[in-house]
C-alpha cells in the first residue's frame, strides 16, 4: 500500500482526526468518510472547494499550471460528473 504522509500539524495536534480517505484499488475509487463532522452538507461542498484550491496550488508548484485555469478544470470535471455520472457509489456505513 502507498499511503500519503500525515500532515505535520495533524501529527502534533492531539485533537486532530481524519475526515476523508480516497484510494484507488482494482482500478476503482474507494472511500472512507467520517460523516458526522458537520450537520450541514453544504460544509462538505466548502471543504471540496478548499481541496480544489489545494490541488490547483500543487499543479502550479509541480507543473507550472495556472491556478485559476486549474480550478476551472476541476470545476468542469466536478460538474460533468455530477450531471452525467460515470459511476454510482455503493457500500455502507461502518462504525469506527
PDB file as gemmi writes it, atoms N, CA and C in Angstrom:
CRYST1    1.000    1.000    1.000  90.00  90.00  90.00 P 1                      
ATOM      1  N   UNK A   1       0.849  -1.186   0.000  1.00  0.00           N  
ATOM      2  CA  UNK A   1       0.000   0.000   0.000  1.00  0.00           C  
ATOM      3  C   UNK A   1       0.888   1.241   0.000  1.00  0.00           C  
ATOM      4  N   UNK A   2       0.425   2.254  -0.703  1.00  0.00           N  
ATOM      5  CA  UNK A   2       1.158   3.523  -0.767  1.00  0.00           C  
ATOM      6  C   UNK A   2       0.303   4.609  -0.146  1.00  0.00           C  
ATOM      7  N   UNK A   3       0.476   4.812   1.155  1.00  0.00           N  
ATOM      8  CA  UNK A   3      -0.274   5.832   1.879  1.00  0.00           C  
ATOM      9  C   UNK A   3       0.456   7.167   1.810  1.00  0.00           C  
ATOM     10  N   UNK A   4      -0.320   8.240   1.857  1.00  0.00           N  
ATOM     11  CA  UNK A   4       0.259   9.574   1.931  1.00  0.00           C  
ATOM     12  C   UNK A   4       0.698   9.868   3.360  1.00  0.00           C  
ATOM     13  N   UNK A   5       1.613  10.798   3.477  1.00  0.00           N  
ATOM     14  CA  UNK A   5       2.105  11.231   4.778  1.00  0.00           C  
ATOM     15  C   UNK A   5       1.022  12.044   5.502  1.00  0.00           C  
ATOM     16  N   UNK A   6       0.917  11.847   6.799  1.00  0.00           N  
ATOM     17  CA  UNK A   6       0.011  12.657   7.619  1.00  0.00           C  
ATOM     18  C   UNK A   6       0.644  14.041   7.762  1.00  0.00           C  
ATOM     19  N   UNK A   7      -0.123  15.124   7.551  1.00  0.00           N  
ATOM     20  CA  UNK A   7       0.442  16.472   7.688  1.00  0.00           C  
ATOM     21  C   UNK A   7       1.028  16.689   9.090  1.00  0.00           C  
ATOM     22  N   UNK A   8       2.137  17.423   9.147  1.00  0.00           N  
ATOM     23  CA  UNK A   8       2.811  17.658  10.425  1.00  0.00           C  
ATOM     24  C   UNK A   8       1.893  18.272  11.471  1.00  0.00           C  
ATOM     25  N   UNK A   9       1.069  19.227  11.075  1.00  0.00           N  
ATOM     26  CA  UNK A   9       0.156  19.863  12.022  1.00  0.00           C  
ATOM     27  C   UNK A   9      -0.785  18.842  12.636  1.00  0.00           C  
ATOM     28  N   UNK A  10      -1.260  17.895  11.843  1.00  0.00           N  
ATOM     29  CA  UNK A  10      -2.150  16.851  12.361  1.00  0.00           C  
ATOM     30  C   UNK A  10      -1.403  15.927  13.320  1.00  0.00           C  
ATOM     31  N   UNK A  11      -0.126  15.697  13.055  1.00  0.00           N  
ATOM     32  CA  UNK A  11       0.669  14.832  13.930  1.00  0.00           C  
ATOM     33  C   UNK A  11       0.819  15.411  15.329  1.00  0.00           C  
ATOM     34  N   UNK A  12       0.931  16.735  15.424  1.00  0.00           N  
ATOM     35  CA  UNK A  12       1.187  17.345  16.730  1.00  0.00           C  
ATOM     36  C   UNK A  12      -0.079  17.801  17.447  1.00  0.00           C  
ATOM     37  N   UNK A  13      -1.213  17.798  16.765  1.00  0.00           N  
ATOM     38  CA  UNK A  13      -2.486  18.184  17.388  1.00  0.00           C  
ATOM     39  C   UNK A  13      -3.177  16.930  17.902  1.00  0.00           C  
ATOM     40  N   UNK A  14      -3.244  16.784  19.220  1.00  0.00           N  
ATOM     41  CA  UNK A  14      -3.833  15.567  19.791  1.00  0.00           C  
ATOM     42  C   UNK A  14      -5.330  15.459  19.526  1.00  0.00           C  
ATOM     43  N   UNK A  15      -5.965  16.555  19.097  1.00  0.00           N  
ATOM     44  CA  UNK A  15      -7.395  16.524  18.775  1.00  0.00           C  
ATOM     45  C   UNK A  15      -7.657  16.347  17.278  1.00  0.00           C  
ATOM     46  N   UNK A  16      -6.609  16.209  16.482  1.00  0.00           N  
ATOM     47  CA  UNK A  16      -6.770  16.064  15.029  1.00  0.00           C  
ATOM     48  C   UNK A  16      -7.436  14.732  14.696  1.00  0.00           C  
ATOM     49  N   UNK A  17      -8.208  14.729  13.605  1.00  0.00           N  
ATOM     50  CA  UNK A  17      -8.828  13.487  13.133  1.00  0.00           C  
ATOM     51  C   UNK A  17      -9.011  13.567  11.629  1.00  0.00           C  
ATOM     52  N   UNK A  18      -9.027  12.406  11.005  1.00  0.00           N  
ATOM     53  CA  UNK A  18      -9.167  12.297   9.558  1.00  0.00           C  
ATOM     54  C   UNK A  18     -10.651  12.320   9.197  1.00  0.00           C  
ATOM     55  N   UNK A  19     -10.998  13.026   8.098  1.00  0.00           N  
ATOM     56  CA  UNK A  19     -12.403  13.079   7.683  1.00  0.00           C  
ATOM     57  C   UNK A  19     -12.663  12.383   6.353  1.00  0.00           C  
ATOM     58  N   UNK A  20     -11.622  12.173   5.558  1.00  0.00           N  
ATOM     59  CA  UNK A  20     -11.823  11.599   4.227  1.00  0.00           C  
ATOM     60  C   UNK A  20     -10.564  10.869   3.785  1.00  0.00           C  
ATOM     61  N   UNK A  21     -10.755   9.682   3.244  1.00  0.00           N  
ATOM     62  CA  UNK A  21      -9.643   8.916   2.677  1.00  0.00           C  
ATOM     63  C   UNK A  21     -10.129   8.347   1.347  1.00  0.00           C  
ATOM     64  N   UNK A  22      -9.346   8.538   0.290  1.00  0.00           N  
ATOM     65  CA  UNK A  22      -9.708   8.059  -1.046  1.00  0.00           C  
ATOM     66  C   UNK A  22      -8.578   7.167  -1.556  1.00  0.00           C  
ATOM     67  N   UNK A  23      -8.942   5.973  -1.988  1.00  0.00           N  
ATOM     68  CA  UNK A  23      -7.973   5.012  -2.510  1.00  0.00           C  
ATOM     69  C   UNK A  23      -8.360   4.611  -3.936  1.00  0.00           C  
ATOM     70  N   UNK A  24      -7.361   4.277  -4.725  1.00  0.00           N  
ATOM     71  CA  UNK A  24      -7.578   3.606  -6.000  1.00  0.00           C  
ATOM     72  C   UNK A  24      -7.120   2.165  -5.792  1.00  0.00           C  
ATOM     73  N   UNK A  25      -8.043   1.232  -5.909  1.00  0.00           N  
ATOM     74  CA  UNK A  25      -7.740  -0.192  -5.758  1.00  0.00           C  
ATOM     75  C   UNK A  25      -8.549  -0.956  -6.798  1.00  0.00           C  
ATOM     76  N   UNK A  26      -7.913  -1.902  -7.454  1.00  0.00           N  
ATOM     77  CA  UNK A  26      -8.563  -2.641  -8.540  1.00  0.00           C  
ATOM     78  C   UNK A  26      -9.152  -1.694  -9.577  1.00  0.00           C  
ATOM     79  N   UNK A  27      -8.427  -0.611  -9.831  1.00  0.00           N  
ATOM     80  CA  UNK A  27      -8.790   0.403 -10.829  1.00  0.00           C  
ATOM     81  C   UNK A  27     -10.124   1.079 -10.536  1.00  0.00           C  
ATOM     82  N   UNK A  28     -10.506   1.112  -9.267  1.00  0.00           N  
ATOM     83  CA  UNK A  28     -11.737   1.796  -8.860  1.00  0.00           C  
ATOM     84  C   UNK A  28     -11.450   2.660  -7.639  1.00  0.00           C  
ATOM     85  N   UNK A  29     -12.300   3.648  -7.440  1.00  0.00           N  
ATOM     86  CA  UNK A  29     -12.182   4.541  -6.302  1.00  0.00           C  
ATOM     87  C   UNK A  29     -12.898   3.937  -5.089  1.00  0.00           C  
ATOM     88  N   UNK A  30     -12.233   3.993  -3.946  1.00  0.00           N  
ATOM     89  CA  UNK A  30     -12.801   3.502  -2.692  1.00  0.00           C  
ATOM     90  C   UNK A  30     -12.589   4.582  -1.639  1.00  0.00           C  
ATOM     91  N   UNK A  31     -13.627   4.880  -0.868  1.00  0.00           N  
ATOM     92  CA  UNK A  31     -13.529   5.979   0.093  1.00  0.00           C  
ATOM     93  C   UNK A  31     -13.973   5.556   1.488  1.00  0.00           C  
ATOM     94  N   UNK A  32     -13.394   6.240   2.455  1.00  0.00           N  
ATOM     95  CA  UNK A  32     -13.850   6.181   3.841  1.00  0.00           C  
ATOM     96  C   UNK A  32     -14.140   7.619   4.245  1.00  0.00           C  
ATOM     97  N   UNK A  33     -15.303   7.850   4.839  1.00  0.00           N  
ATOM     98  CA  UNK A  33     -15.737   9.203   5.181  1.00  0.00           C  
ATOM     99  C   UNK A  33     -16.204   9.232   6.632  1.00  0.00           C  
ATOM    100  N   UNK A  34     -15.730  10.236   7.375  1.00  0.00           N  
ATOM    101  CA  UNK A  34     -16.244  10.480   8.718  1.00  0.00           C  
ATOM    102  C   UNK A  34     -17.398  11.474   8.557  1.00  0.00           C  
ATOM    103  N   UNK A  35     -18.604  10.947   8.469  1.00  0.00           N  
ATOM    104  CA  UNK A  35     -19.766  11.736   8.060  1.00  0.00           C  
ATOM    105  C   UNK A  35     -20.310  12.660   9.154  1.00  0.00           C  
ATOM    106  N   UNK A  36     -20.109  12.357  10.415  1.00  0.00           N  
ATOM    107  CA  UNK A  36     -20.736  13.124  11.487  1.00  0.00           C  
ATOM    108  C   UNK A  36     -20.045  14.411  11.873  1.00  0.00           C  
ATOM    109  N   UNK A  37     -19.122  14.879  11.058  1.00  0.00           N  
ATOM    110  CA  UNK A  37     -18.347  16.068  11.399  1.00  0.00           C  
ATOM    111  C   UNK A  37     -19.193  17.334  11.317  1.00  0.00           C  
ATOM    112  N   UNK A  38     -19.957  17.479  10.250  1.00  0.00           N  
ATOM    113  CA  UNK A  38     -20.783  18.667  10.036  1.00  0.00           C  
ATOM    114  C   UNK A  38     -22.221  18.236   9.781  1.00  0.00           C  
ATOM    115  N   UNK A  39     -23.163  18.958  10.373  1.00  0.00           N  
ATOM    116  CA  UNK A  39     -24.584  18.650  10.175  1.00  0.00           C  
ATOM    117  C   UNK A  39     -25.086  19.119   8.815  1.00  0.00           C  
ATOM    118  N   UNK A  40     -24.543  20.215   8.316  1.00  0.00           N  
ATOM    119  CA  UNK A  40     -24.996  20.796   7.051  1.00  0.00           C  
ATOM    120  C   UNK A  40     -24.113  20.289   5.907  1.00  0.00           C  
ATOM    121  N   UNK A  41     -24.676  19.555   4.942  1.00  0.00           N  
ATOM    122  CA  UNK A  41     -23.878  19.045   3.822  1.00  0.00           C  
ATOM    123  C   UNK A  41     -23.172  20.142   3.020  1.00  0.00           C  
ATOM    124  N   UNK A  42     -23.668  21.387   3.096  1.00  0.00           N  
ATOM    125  CA  UNK A  42     -23.020  22.474   2.374  1.00  0.00           C  
ATOM    126  C   UNK A  42     -21.568  22.644   2.818  1.00  0.00           C  
ATOM    127  N   UNK A  43     -21.284  22.348   4.078  1.00  0.00           N  
ATOM    128  CA  UNK A  43     -19.918  22.488   4.579  1.00  0.00           C  
ATOM    129  C   UNK A  43     -18.984  21.520   3.850  1.00  0.00           C  
ATOM    130  N   UNK A  44     -19.497  20.345   3.486  1.00  0.00           N  
ATOM    131  CA  UNK A  44     -18.686  19.420   2.675  1.00  0.00           C  
ATOM    132  C   UNK A  44     -18.360  20.058   1.327  1.00  0.00           C  
ATOM    133  N   UNK A  45     -19.321  20.785   0.749  1.00  0.00           N  
ATOM    134  CA  UNK A  45     -19.062  21.487  -0.507  1.00  0.00           C  
ATOM    135  C   UNK A  45     -17.953  22.515  -0.351  1.00  0.00           C  
ATOM    136  N   UNK A  46     -17.962  23.219   0.778  1.00  0.00           N  
ATOM    137  CA  UNK A  46     -16.903  24.195   1.046  1.00  0.00           C  
ATOM    138  C   UNK A  46     -15.552  23.496   1.206  1.00  0.00           C  
ATOM    139  N   UNK A  47     -15.555  22.347   1.865  1.00  0.00           N  
ATOM    140  CA  UNK A  47     -14.319  21.581   2.031  1.00  0.00           C  
ATOM    141  C   UNK A  47     -13.804  21.116   0.671  1.00  0.00           C  
ATOM    142  N   UNK A  48     -14.717  20.678  -0.213  1.00  0.00           N  
ATOM    143  CA  UNK A  48     -14.306  20.251  -1.553  1.00  0.00           C  
ATOM    144  C   UNK A  48     -13.733  21.426  -2.351  1.00  0.00           C  
ATOM    145  N   UNK A  49     -14.291  22.627  -2.162  1.00  0.00           N  
ATOM    146  CA  UNK A  49     -13.747  23.818  -2.824  1.00  0.00           C  
ATOM    147  C   UNK A  49     -12.341  24.117  -2.304  1.00  0.00           C  
ATOM    148  N   UNK A  50     -12.147  24.003  -0.984  1.00  0.00           N  
ATOM    149  CA  UNK A  50     -10.805  24.186  -0.418  1.00  0.00           C  
ATOM    150  C   UNK A  50      -9.838  23.158  -1.000  1.00  0.00           C  
ATOM    151  N   UNK A  51     -10.297  21.919  -1.124  1.00  0.00           N  
ATOM    152  CA  UNK A  51      -9.470  20.854  -1.694  1.00  0.00           C  
ATOM    153  C   UNK A  51      -9.093  21.181  -3.144  1.00  0.00           C  
ATOM    154  N   UNK A  52     -10.041  21.724  -3.906  1.00  0.00           N  
ATOM    155  CA  UNK A  52      -9.751  22.119  -5.293  1.00  0.00           C  
ATOM    156  C   UNK A  52      -8.633  23.157  -5.325  1.00  0.00           C  
ATOM    157  N   UNK A  53      -8.657  24.090  -4.384  1.00  0.00           N  
ATOM    158  CA  UNK A  53      -7.599  25.104  -4.344  1.00  0.00           C  
ATOM    159  C   UNK A  53      -6.248  24.490  -3.952  1.00  0.00           C  
ATOM    160  N   UNK A  54      -6.262  23.528  -3.036  1.00  0.00           N  
ATOM    161  CA  UNK A  54      -5.015  22.824  -2.702  1.00  0.00           C  
ATOM    162  C   UNK A  54      -4.463  22.107  -3.936  1.00  0.00           C  
ATOM    163  N   UNK A  55      -5.349  21.461  -4.691  1.00  0.00           N  
ATOM    164  CA  UNK A  55      -4.925  20.779  -5.918  1.00  0.00           C  
ATOM    165  C   UNK A  55      -4.354  21.768  -6.930  1.00  0.00           C  
ATOM    166  N   UNK A  56      -5.007  22.924  -7.070  1.00  0.00           N  
ATOM    167  CA  UNK A  56      -4.521  23.942  -8.004  1.00  0.00           C  
ATOM    168  C   UNK A  56      -3.138  24.435  -7.588  1.00  0.00           C  
ATOM    169  N   UNK A  57      -2.928  24.626  -6.289  1.00  0.00           N  
ATOM    170  CA  UNK A  57      -1.597  25.014  -5.806  1.00  0.00           C  
ATOM    171  C   UNK A  57      -0.565  23.948  -6.151  1.00  0.00           C  
ATOM    172  N   UNK A  58      -0.926  22.683  -5.939  1.00  0.00           N  
ATOM    173  CA  UNK A  58       0.002  21.585  -6.215  1.00  0.00           C  
ATOM    174  C   UNK A  58       0.344  21.513  -7.705  1.00  0.00           C  
ATOM    175  N   UNK A  59      -0.652  21.649  -8.570  1.00  0.00           N  
ATOM    176  CA  UNK A  59      -0.398  21.626 -10.013  1.00  0.00           C  
ATOM    177  C   UNK A  59       0.466  22.812 -10.434  1.00  0.00           C  
ATOM    178  N   UNK A  60       0.250  23.955  -9.795  1.00  0.00           N  
ATOM    179  CA  UNK A  60       1.064  25.124 -10.093  1.00  0.00           C  
ATOM    180  C   UNK A  60       2.513  24.889  -9.680  1.00  0.00           C  
ATOM    181  N   UNK A  61       2.707  24.355  -8.481  1.00  0.00           N  
ATOM    182  CA  UNK A  61       4.062  24.125  -7.978  1.00  0.00           C  
ATOM    183  C   UNK A  61       4.790  23.039  -8.764  1.00  0.00           C  
ATOM    184  N   UNK A  62       4.086  21.974  -9.113  1.00  0.00           N  
ATOM    185  CA  UNK A  62       4.754  20.843  -9.758  1.00  0.00           C  
ATOM    186  C   UNK A  62       4.863  20.989 -11.277  1.00  0.00           C  
ATOM    187  N   UNK A  63       3.861  21.601 -11.899  1.00  0.00           N  
ATOM    188  CA  UNK A  63       3.831  21.646 -13.366  1.00  0.00           C  
ATOM    189  C   UNK A  63       3.782  23.064 -13.941  1.00  0.00           C  
ATOM    190  N   UNK A  64       3.649  24.073 -13.080  1.00  0.00           N  
ATOM    191  CA  UNK A  64       3.566  25.445 -13.560  1.00  0.00           C  
ATOM    192  C   UNK A  64       2.211  25.825 -14.129  1.00  0.00           C  
ATOM    193  N   UNK A  65       1.195  24.994 -13.897  1.00  0.00           N  
ATOM    194  CA  UNK A  65      -0.146  25.289 -14.416  1.00  0.00           C  
ATOM    195  C   UNK A  65      -0.723  26.521 -13.711  1.00  0.00           C  
ATOM    196  N   UNK A  66      -1.521  27.270 -14.428  1.00  0.00           N  
ATOM    197  CA  UNK A  66      -2.207  28.425 -13.865  1.00  0.00           C  
ATOM    198  C   UNK A  66      -3.177  27.984 -12.769  1.00  0.00           C  
ATOM    199  N   UNK A  67      -3.125  28.681 -11.632  1.00  0.00           N  
ATOM    200  CA  UNK A  67      -4.028  28.376 -10.525  1.00  0.00           C  
ATOM    201  C   UNK A  67      -5.484  28.472 -10.975  1.00  0.00           C  
ATOM    202  N   UNK A  68      -5.860  29.601 -11.581  1.00  0.00           N  
ATOM    203  CA  UNK A  68      -7.258  29.814 -11.981  1.00  0.00           C  
ATOM    204  C   UNK A  68      -7.719  28.806 -13.024  1.00  0.00           C  
ATOM    205  N   UNK A  69      -6.877  28.525 -14.024  1.00  0.00           N  
ATOM    206  CA  UNK A  69      -7.258  27.541 -15.042  1.00  0.00           C  
ATOM    207  C   UNK A  69      -7.436  26.158 -14.431  1.00  0.00           C  
ATOM    208  N   UNK A  70      -6.586  25.818 -13.478  1.00  0.00           N  
ATOM    209  CA  UNK A  70      -6.691  24.508 -12.840  1.00  0.00           C  
ATOM    210  C   UNK A  70      -7.973  24.402 -12.029  1.00  0.00           C  
ATOM    211  N   UNK A  71      -8.302  25.434 -11.268  1.00  0.00           N  
ATOM    212  CA  UNK A  71      -9.563  25.424 -10.514  1.00  0.00           C  
ATOM    213  C   UNK A  71     -10.741  25.292 -11.472  1.00  0.00           C  
ATOM    214  N   UNK A  72     -10.696  26.007 -12.585  1.00  0.00           N  
ATOM    215  CA  UNK A  72     -11.786  25.917 -13.566  1.00  0.00           C  
ATOM    216  C   UNK A  72     -11.902  24.518 -14.160  1.00  0.00           C  
ATOM    217  N   UNK A  73     -10.779  23.869 -14.452  1.00  0.00           N  
ATOM    218  CA  UNK A  73     -10.816  22.497 -14.994  1.00  0.00           C  
ATOM    219  C   UNK A  73     -11.379  21.523 -13.960  1.00  0.00           C  
ATOM    220  N   UNK A  74     -10.996  21.702 -12.702  1.00  0.00           N  
ATOM    221  CA  UNK A  74     -11.540  20.856 -11.635  1.00  0.00           C  
ATOM    222  C   UNK A  74     -13.047  21.059 -11.545  1.00  0.00           C  
ATOM    223  N   UNK A  75     -13.485  22.315 -11.604  1.00  0.00           N  
ATOM    224  CA  UNK A  75     -14.922  22.615 -11.549  1.00  0.00           C  
ATOM    225  C   UNK A  75     -15.651  21.986 -12.736  1.00  0.00           C  
ATOM    226  N   UNK A  76     -15.050  22.063 -13.923  1.00  0.00           N  
ATOM    227  CA  UNK A  76     -15.654  21.434 -15.107  1.00  0.00           C  
ATOM    228  C   UNK A  76     -15.821  19.932 -14.885  1.00  0.00           C  
ATOM    229  N   UNK A  77     -14.779  19.283 -14.399  1.00  0.00           N  
ATOM    230  CA  UNK A  77     -14.861  17.846 -14.140  1.00  0.00           C  
ATOM    231  C   UNK A  77     -15.904  17.509 -13.092  1.00  0.00           C  
ATOM    232  N   UNK A  78     -15.987  18.324 -12.058  1.00  0.00           N  
ATOM    233  CA  UNK A  78     -16.976  18.139 -10.997  1.00  0.00           C  
ATOM    234  C   UNK A  78     -18.390  18.233 -11.571  1.00  0.00           C  
ATOM    235  N   UNK A  79     -18.632  19.294 -12.344  1.00  0.00           N  
ATOM    236  CA  UNK A  79     -19.960  19.496 -12.931  1.00  0.00           C  
ATOM    237  C   UNK A  79     -20.327  18.385 -13.914  1.00  0.00           C  
ATOM    238  N   UNK A  80     -19.377  17.982 -14.762  1.00  0.00           N  
ATOM    239  CA  UNK A  80     -19.637  16.914 -15.730  1.00  0.00           C  
ATOM    240  C   UNK A  80     -20.013  15.630 -15.006  1.00  0.00           C  
ATOM    241  N   UNK A  81     -19.266  15.280 -13.960  1.00  0.00           N  
ATOM    242  CA  UNK A  81     -19.527  14.030 -13.241  1.00  0.00           C  
ATOM    243  C   UNK A  81     -20.855  14.087 -12.485  1.00  0.00           C  
ATOM    244  N   UNK A  82     -21.192  15.243 -11.908  1.00  0.00           N  
ATOM    245  CA  UNK A  82     -22.486  15.359 -11.225  1.00  0.00           C  
ATOM    246  C   UNK A  82     -23.647  15.278 -12.212  1.00  0.00           C  
ATOM    247  N   UNK A  83     -23.479  15.889 -13.385  1.00  0.00           N  
ATOM    248  CA  UNK A  83     -24.552  15.905 -14.380  1.00  0.00           C  
ATOM    249  C   UNK A  83     -24.730  14.563 -15.094  1.00  0.00           C  
ATOM    250  N   UNK A  84     -23.638  13.852 -15.335  1.00  0.00           N  
ATOM    251  CA  UNK A  84     -23.681  12.565 -16.047  1.00  0.00           C  
ATOM    252  C   UNK A  84     -22.711  11.593 -15.379  1.00  0.00           C  
ATOM    253  N   UNK A  85     -23.120  10.980 -14.276  1.00  0.00           N  
ATOM    254  CA  UNK A  85     -22.203  10.122 -13.515  1.00  0.00           C  
ATOM    255  C   UNK A  85     -21.659   8.954 -14.336  1.00  0.00           C  
ATOM    256  N   UNK A  86     -20.366   8.705 -14.152  1.00  0.00           N  
ATOM    257  CA  UNK A  86     -19.734   7.543 -14.769  1.00  0.00           C  
ATOM    258  C   UNK A  86     -19.718   6.362 -13.810  1.00  0.00           C  
ATOM    259  N   UNK A  87     -20.125   6.609 -12.568  1.00  0.00           N  
ATOM    260  CA  UNK A  87     -20.128   5.569 -11.544  1.00  0.00           C  
ATOM    261  C   UNK A  87     -21.129   5.974 -10.466  1.00  0.00           C  
ATOM    262  N   UNK A  88     -21.713   4.983  -9.819  1.00  0.00           N  
ATOM    263  CA  UNK A  88     -22.621   5.255  -8.719  1.00  0.00           C  
ATOM    264  C   UNK A  88     -22.059   4.611  -7.462  1.00  0.00           C  
ATOM    265  N   UNK A  89     -21.913   5.396  -6.385  1.00  0.00           N  
ATOM    266  CA  UNK A  89     -21.325   4.860  -5.162  1.00  0.00           C  
ATOM    267  C   UNK A  89     -22.131   3.697  -4.604  1.00  0.00           C  
ATOM    268  N   UNK A  90     -21.414   2.770  -4.006  1.00  0.00           N  
ATOM    269  CA  UNK A  90     -22.046   1.667  -3.303  1.00  0.00           C  
ATOM    270  C   UNK A  90     -21.336   1.528  -1.964  1.00  0.00           C  
ATOM    271  N   UNK A  91     -21.825   0.667  -1.136  1.00  0.00           N  
ATOM    272  CA  UNK A  91     -21.207   0.474   0.168  1.00  0.00           C  
ATOM    273  C   UNK A  91     -22.158   0.891   1.264  1.00  0.00           C  
ATOM    274  N   UNK A  92     -21.640   0.982   2.446  1.00  0.00           N  
ATOM    275  CA  UNK A  92     -22.487   1.323   3.570  1.00  0.00           C  
ATOM    276  C   UNK A  92     -21.689   1.928   4.700  1.00  0.00           C  
ATOM    277  N   UNK A  93     -22.366   2.126   5.802  1.00  0.00           N  
ATOM    278  CA  UNK A  93     -21.766   2.741   6.976  1.00  0.00           C  
ATOM    279  C   UNK A  93     -21.152   1.660   7.850  1.00  0.00           C  
ATOM    280  N   UNK A  94     -19.921   1.922   8.279  1.00  0.00           N  
ATOM    281  CA  UNK A  94     -19.210   1.018   9.177  1.00  0.00           C  
ATOM    282  C   UNK A  94     -18.798   1.827  10.394  1.00  0.00           C  
ATOM    283  N   UNK A  95     -19.100   1.354  11.578  1.00  0.00           N  
ATOM    284  CA  UNK A  95     -18.672   2.051  12.790  1.00  0.00           C  
ATOM    285  C   UNK A  95     -17.165   1.973  12.914  1.00  0.00           C  
ATOM    286  N   UNK A  96     -16.587   3.098  13.348  1.00  0.00           N  
ATOM    287  CA  UNK A  96     -15.138   3.139  13.500  1.00  0.00           C  
ATOM    288  C   UNK A  96     -14.793   3.687  14.852  1.00  0.00           C  
TER     289      UNK A  96                                                      
END                                                                             
